[in-house]
């Protein structure tokens, strides 16, 4: 078997991934939230040197709302508004990465500029942030994220098109379409959000990449681009033009 799936999220995960990559095995990391950005970059470098695939699992892509939004790409959303409510235990950097990857994949676009502002709470921990993204297809994305002490996390996204506005509740798997030319709307309830199903789709993409599917490889490379940008956003916390990206 020339691939390894690592589902462990213990402190030994970094060593397991590194050893597998150096043994020339493709690696799928199901729960990468314990890996700091510097370690992810190092592992990606090893994967490139070894000529193998490294994929990170867990995210919001491949969920029912995501699949629904991909059904019609004949139009490009002009303005996307994201509202993200997190619990205190959430990792802000990882959540921002997931959101970047979710939205830019639906838009089939790359980020060319971002402007981020953040605020900390009384314990000096990141508590709120606002981020504006400009994409190479002309779309603009506004992201507002904040933490709460109690309650369930929420991810709500509004996509404004030339003829319609789509209101999507990702975790509730609900869609509402508002037609701009007349006072009418449609409500759609999709299949339930299931993290296991989503991770299975990431794993399927990983298998395709291991079999030299170029689209799957580009998807993984784009994933790492968004990982890098999410780190830059929280590190720089200012307007930044993004240099053209060459796939890792």
C-alpha positions as CSV (number, residue, x, y, z in Angstrom):
1,X,0.0,0.0,0.0
2,X,1.6,3.3,-1.1
3,X,-0.7,5.6,0.9
4,X,-1.5,6.2,4.6
5,X,-4.6,7.7,6.2
6,X,-3.9,9.2,9.6
7,X,-6.9,9.7,11.8
8,X,-5.0,10.2,15.0
9,X,-4.9,13.7,16.3
10,X,-2.5,13.1,19.2
11,X,0.8,15.0,19.7
12,X,2.6,12.2,17.7
13,X,0.7,13.0,14.5
14,X,3.4,15.2,13.2
15,X,6.0,12.5,13.4
16,X,3.7,9.9,11.8
17,X,3.0,12.2,8.9
18,X,6.7,13.0,8.4
19,X,7.8,9.4,8.5
20,X,5.1,8.3,6.1
21,X,6.1,11.0,3.6
22,X,9.7,10.2,3.8
23,X,8.8,6.6,3.2
24,X,7.4,7.8,-0.2
25,X,3.7,7.2,0.9
26,X,0.8,9.5,0.0
27,X,-0.7,10.8,3.2
28,X,-4.2,11.9,4.1
29,X,-4.5,13.7,7.4
30,X,-8.1,13.5,8.6
31,X,-7.8,15.9,11.5
32,X,-5.1,18.5,10.8
33,X,-6.2,21.1,13.5
34,X,-3.3,20.2,15.8
35,X,-0.7,21.0,13.2
36,X,0.6,24.6,13.3
37,X,1.1,26.4,10.0
38,X,4.9,26.0,10.1
39,X,4.6,22.2,10.5
40,X,2.1,22.0,7.6
41,X,4.4,24.0,5.4
42,X,7.3,21.8,6.3
43,X,5.3,18.6,5.6
44,X,4.1,20.0,2.3
45,X,7.8,20.7,1.4
46,X,8.7,17.0,2.2
47,X,5.8,15.8,0.1
48,X,7.0,17.8,-2.8
49,X,10.5,16.5,-2.5
50,X,9.3,12.9,-2.2
51,X,6.9,13.3,-5.1
52,X,3.8,12.2,-3.1
53,X,0.4,13.7,-2.3
54,X,-0.4,15.3,1.1
55,X,-4.1,16.1,1.7
56,X,-5.7,17.7,4.7
57,X,-9.2,16.5,5.6
58,X,-12.0,18.2,7.6
59,X,-13.6,21.3,6.3
60,X,-16.8,22.6,4.8
61,X,-16.4,21.6,1.2
62,X,-18.4,18.7,-0.2
63,X,-21.3,19.4,2.2
64,X,-24.9,19.5,0.7
65,X,-24.8,23.4,0.4
66,X,-21.5,23.3,-1.3
67,X,-22.6,20.7,-3.8
68,X,-25.8,22.6,-4.5
69,X,-23.9,25.8,-5.2
70,X,-21.7,24.0,-7.7
71,X,-24.7,22.8,-9.8
72,X,-24.9,26.1,-11.7
73,X,-21.7,28.0,-12.3
74,X,-23.1,29.9,-15.4
75,X,-23.2,33.1,-13.2
76,X,-20.6,34.4,-10.9
77,X,-21.7,35.8,-7.5
78,X,-20.7,39.5,-7.3
79,X,-20.9,39.8,-3.5
80,X,-20.6,37.1,-0.9
81,X,-21.4,37.8,2.8
82,X,-20.2,35.2,5.3
83,X,-21.4,35.1,9.0
84,X,-19.4,32.6,11.1
85,X,-20.3,32.0,14.8
86,X,-17.8,29.9,16.6
87,X,-17.5,28.3,20.1
88,X,-14.6,29.3,22.3
89,X,-12.9,26.0,21.6
90,X,-12.6,26.6,17.9
91,X,-9.4,27.4,16.2
92,X,-9.8,30.8,14.4
93,X,-7.0,30.1,11.9
94,X,-8.3,26.7,10.9
95,X,-11.9,28.0,10.6
96,X,-10.7,30.9,8.4
97,X,-8.8,28.5,6.2
98,X,-11.9,26.3,5.9
99,X,-14.0,29.3,4.9
100,X,-11.5,30.6,2.4
101,X,-11.4,27.1,0.8
102,X,-15.2,26.7,0.8
103,X,-16.0,30.1,-0.8
104,X,-13.1,30.3,-3.4
105,X,-13.8,26.7,-4.5
106,X,-17.5,27.6,-5.2
107,X,-16.4,30.8,-7.1
108,X,-13.6,28.9,-8.9
109,X,-11.5,31.9,-8.1
110,X,-8.2,32.9,-6.3
111,X,-7.7,35.6,-3.7
112,X,-5.7,38.6,-5.0
113,X,-6.1,41.0,-2.0
114,X,-7.4,40.8,1.6
115,X,-8.1,43.3,4.3
116,X,-8.4,41.9,7.9
117,X,-9.3,43.5,11.2
118,X,-9.4,41.5,14.5
119,X,-10.3,42.1,18.1
120,X,-9.3,40.3,21.3
121,X,-11.3,39.7,24.4
122,X,-10.4,40.5,28.1
123,X,-8.2,37.3,28.1
124,X,-6.2,38.6,25.1
125,X,-7.6,35.9,22.9
126,X,-8.9,36.4,19.4
127,X,-12.6,37.0,19.7
128,X,-13.9,38.7,16.6
129,X,-12.6,39.4,13.1
130,X,-13.7,41.0,9.8
131,X,-12.1,40.1,6.6
132,X,-12.7,41.4,3.0
133,X,-11.4,39.3,0.1
134,X,-11.0,40.5,-3.5
135,X,-10.9,37.7,-6.0
136,X,-9.5,37.4,-9.5
137,X,-12.9,36.9,-11.0
138,X,-14.2,40.3,-9.7
139,X,-16.1,38.8,-6.8
140,X,-15.8,40.4,-3.3
141,X,-16.2,38.3,-0.1
142,X,-17.0,39.8,3.3
143,X,-16.4,37.5,6.3
144,X,-17.5,38.3,9.9
145,X,-16.5,35.8,12.6
146,X,-17.0,35.9,16.4
147,X,-17.0,33.5,19.3
148,X,-19.7,32.7,21.8
149,X,-19.5,31.0,25.2
150,X,-22.5,28.8,24.6
151,X,-24.6,27.6,21.7
152,X,-24.0,25.8,18.4
153,X,-21.6,27.1,15.7
154,X,-23.2,28.7,12.6
155,X,-22.0,29.3,9.1
156,X,-24.4,31.4,7.0
157,X,-23.5,32.7,3.5
158,X,-25.3,35.0,1.2
159,X,-24.5,34.9,-2.5
160,X,-25.6,38.0,-4.5
161,X,-26.0,37.3,-8.3
162,X,-27.2,39.5,-11.0
163,X,-30.7,38.0,-10.9
164,X,-31.0,36.2,-7.5
165,X,-29.7,36.3,-4.0
166,X,-29.1,32.9,-2.4
167,X,-29.2,32.6,1.4
168,X,-27.4,29.4,2.6
169,X,-27.2,28.0,6.1
170,X,-24.4,25.5,5.8
171,X,-24.8,23.5,9.0
172,X,-28.7,23.4,8.7
173,X,-28.4,22.5,5.0
174,X,-31.0,25.1,4.0
175,X,-31.2,27.3,0.9
176,X,-33.4,30.2,0.2
177,X,-33.4,31.8,-3.3
178,X,-34.7,35.4,-3.6
179,X,-35.5,36.6,-7.1
180,X,-34.4,40.3,-7.6
181,X,-36.7,41.0,-10.5
182,X,-39.9,40.2,-8.7
183,X,-41.2,39.4,-5.2
184,X,-40.8,35.7,-5.1
185,X,-38.6,33.2,-3.4
186,X,-37.9,29.4,-3.1
187,X,-36.9,27.5,0.0
188,X,-35.0,24.3,-0.3
189,X,-34.0,21.8,2.5
190,X,-31.0,19.6,1.5
191,X,-29.6,16.4,3.0
192,X,-28.4,16.8,6.5
193,X,-24.9,18.1,7.1
194,X,-22.6,15.2,8.0
195,X,-18.9,15.6,8.8
196,X,-18.2,11.9,8.1
197,X,-19.7,12.1,4.6
198,X,-17.7,15.3,3.9
199,X,-14.4,13.7,5.0
200,X,-15.2,10.7,2.8
201,X,-15.4,13.1,-0.1
202,X,-12.0,14.6,0.8
203,X,-10.6,11.1,1.0
204,X,-12.1,10.3,-2.5
205,X,-10.4,13.4,-3.9
206,X,-7.1,12.2,-2.2
207,X,-7.4,8.8,-4.0
208,X,-8.0,10.5,-7.3
209,X,-4.9,12.7,-6.8
210,X,-2.8,9.6,-5.9
211,X,-4.0,8.2,-9.3
212,X,-2.6,11.3,-11.1
213,X,-6.0,13.0,-11.6
214,X,-4.9,16.5,-12.5
215,X,-8.1,18.2,-11.3
216,X,-7.8,16.5,-7.9
217,X,-4.1,17.6,-7.6
218,X,-5.1,21.2,-8.4
219,X,-7.8,21.0,-5.8
220,X,-5.2,20.0,-3.2
221,X,-2.8,22.6,-4.3
222,X,-5.5,25.3,-4.1
223,X,-6.3,24.0,-0.6
224,X,-2.7,24.7,0.5
225,X,-2.8,28.1,-1.1
226,X,-5.8,29.0,1.0
227,X,-4.1,27.6,4.1
228,X,-1.1,29.9,3.5
229,X,-3.4,32.9,2.9
230,X,-5.4,32.3,6.1
231,X,-2.1,32.3,8.0
232,X,-1.0,35.5,6.3
233,X,-4.3,37.2,7.1
234,X,-4.0,36.6,10.8
235,X,-0.3,37.4,10.9
236,X,-0.4,40.6,8.9
237,X,-3.9,41.9,9.9
238,X,-3.8,44.6,7.2
239,X,-4.5,45.2,3.5
240,X,-2.2,42.9,1.5
241,X,-1.9,42.2,-2.2
242,X,-1.3,38.6,-2.8
243,X,1.5,37.6,-5.2
244,X,0.6,35.2,-8.1
245,X,0.6,31.7,-6.7
246,X,2.6,28.9,-8.2
247,X,1.3,25.4,-7.2
248,X,3.4,23.9,-4.4
